[in-house]
Amino acid sequence: MKILKILSPVLIVLAIIIFLTEKTQNQPIKTNPPVIKIGLAAVSVEIADTPEKRTSGLSGRTALLPNAGMLFVFDNEDYHIFWMKDMNFPLDLIWIGADMKIVDIFKNATPDTYPKYAFKPDRPAKYVLEVNSGWLGNNKINLGDEVVFNLDKPK
């Protein structure tokens, strides 16, 4: 009888753990970053969709993984200007219009350009993608190329 009294609470706890484990295992876990596709190339991105995230961007980081980038999401199409303040490595910049086509690019923006130079597109854009310098050329990305991505919270 004593063993039943001890086992009973243990069995109840085990049953609860098994129940909760099965419930949580069936829930989708979002661990993969969003992916942007341009032609045959793909980039895993961090999203900068708030004023704070857009201001800090990739500043202060020492590197960016290959085929990784940061996507800046703006509320409106405009001539969004970028600079290399507090950057430690060069970038390629890709401005993307609301029609999801590349409207401008700048290759090899280097940290030493700040504060003398800022990068402004020739046409308005709603998004800007920053990737490692050389990514544009390595993937043969050009003006007018179509960009495909799906954000969880579209702006």
C-alpha positions in Angstrom: 0.0 0.0 0.0 2.9 2.4 0.9 4.4 1.8 -2.6 1.1 2.8 -4.3 1.0 6.0 -2.3 4.5 6.9 -3.5 4.0 5.8 -7.1 0.7 7.5 -7.5 2.0 11.1 -7.4 5.0 10.0 -9.5 2.8 8.5 -12.2 0.6 11.6 -12.3 3.7 13.8 -12.8 5.0 11.5 -15.5 1.6 11.5 -17.2 1.5 15.3 -17.2 5.1 15.5 -18.5 4.3 13.1 -21.4 1.1 15.0 -22.2 2.8 18.4 -22.3 5.8 17.0 -24.3 3.4 15.6 -26.9 1.5 18.9 -27.1 4.6 21.0 -27.5 6.3 18.7 -30.0 3.4 19.3 -32.4 3.8 23.1 -32.2 5.7 24.7 -35.0 8.9 26.2 -33.7 10.3 29.2 -35.7 14.0 28.8 -35.7 14.9 29.4 -39.4 15.4 33.0 -40.4 13.5 34.3 -43.4 15.0 33.7 -46.8 15.2 36.1 -49.7 15.6 34.7 -53.2 17.0 36.6 -56.1 17.4 34.5 -59.2 19.1 31.3 -58.2 20.6 32.9 -55.1 19.2 32.8 -51.6 20.1 34.8 -48.5 19.0 34.2 -44.9 18.2 37.5 -43.4 17.7 39.3 -40.1 14.8 41.8 -40.4 15.3 45.5 -39.4 11.8 46.8 -39.4 11.8 49.3 -36.5 13.5 52.7 -36.3 15.9 51.3 -33.7 16.9 48.2 -35.7 17.3 50.2 -38.9 19.5 52.7 -37.1 21.9 50.1 -35.6 21.7 47.7 -38.6 25.0 45.7 -38.8 27.1 48.4 -37.0 29.6 47.1 -34.6 29.6 43.5 -35.9 32.8 41.9 -36.9 31.5 39.7 -39.8 28.4 38.4 -41.6 28.0 34.8 -42.4 28.2 33.8 -46.1 24.7 34.0 -47.8 23.4 36.0 -44.9 22.2 39.6 -44.7 20.0 42.2 -43.2 16.8 43.3 -44.8 15.7 46.8 -43.9 11.9 47.2 -44.2 10.4 50.7 -44.5 6.8 51.8 -44.3 7.0 53.7 -47.6 9.0 53.8 -50.8 11.6 56.5 -50.6 15.3 57.4 -51.3 16.5 55.5 -48.2 20.1 56.6 -47.6 22.7 54.3 -46.0 26.1 55.0 -44.5 28.9 52.8 -43.0 29.0 54.2 -39.5 30.7 51.8 -37.0 31.0 49.1 -39.7 33.9 46.7 -39.7 33.6 45.0 -43.1 32.4 46.0 -46.6 28.9 45.4 -47.9 27.0 45.2 -51.1 23.7 47.2 -50.9 20.5 46.2 -52.8 17.5 48.6 -53.0 14.2 46.8 -53.7 11.1 48.5 -54.9 7.5 47.8 -53.7 7.1 45.9 -57.0 9.8 43.5 -55.6 12.4 44.3 -58.3 15.9 45.6 -57.7 15.9 49.4 -58.3 19.5 50.1 -57.4 22.7 48.5 -56.2 26.0 49.6 -54.8 29.0 47.2 -54.7 31.7 47.2 -52.0 30.6 49.9 -49.6 33.6 50.1 -47.3 33.8 51.3 -43.7 36.3 54.0 -44.6 33.6 55.9 -46.6 32.0 57.1 -43.3 31.5 60.0 -42.7 32.4 61.4 -46.0 30.0 59.4 -48.1 26.4 58.1 -47.9 24.8 55.7 -50.4 21.6 56.9 -52.0 19.6 55.0 -54.6 18.6 56.5 -58.0 15.0 55.3 -57.5 12.8 55.0 -54.5 12.8 51.7 -52.6 10.7 50.0 -49.9 13.4 47.5 -48.9 17.2 47.5 -48.7 19.2 44.3 -48.4 22.8 44.4 -47.1 25.0 41.4 -47.9 28.7 40.7 -47.8 30.8 42.6 -50.4 31.2 40.5 -53.5 27.8 38.7 -53.1 26.2 40.6 -56.0 29.0 39.7 -58.4 29.3 36.1 -57.2 25.6 35.5 -57.8 25.2 37.6 -61.0 22.6 39.9 -59.5 21.5 42.9 -61.6 19.2 45.8 -61.7 15.6 44.8 -62.5 16.0 41.2 -61.1 12.9 40.0 -59.2 13.2 39.4 -55.5 11.0 36.9 -53.7 10.4 36.8 -49.9 7.5 36.5 -47.5 7.6 38.3 -44.2 5.4 37.2 -41.3 4.4 40.7 -40.6 4.2 42.6 -43.9 4.7 46.3 -43.8 
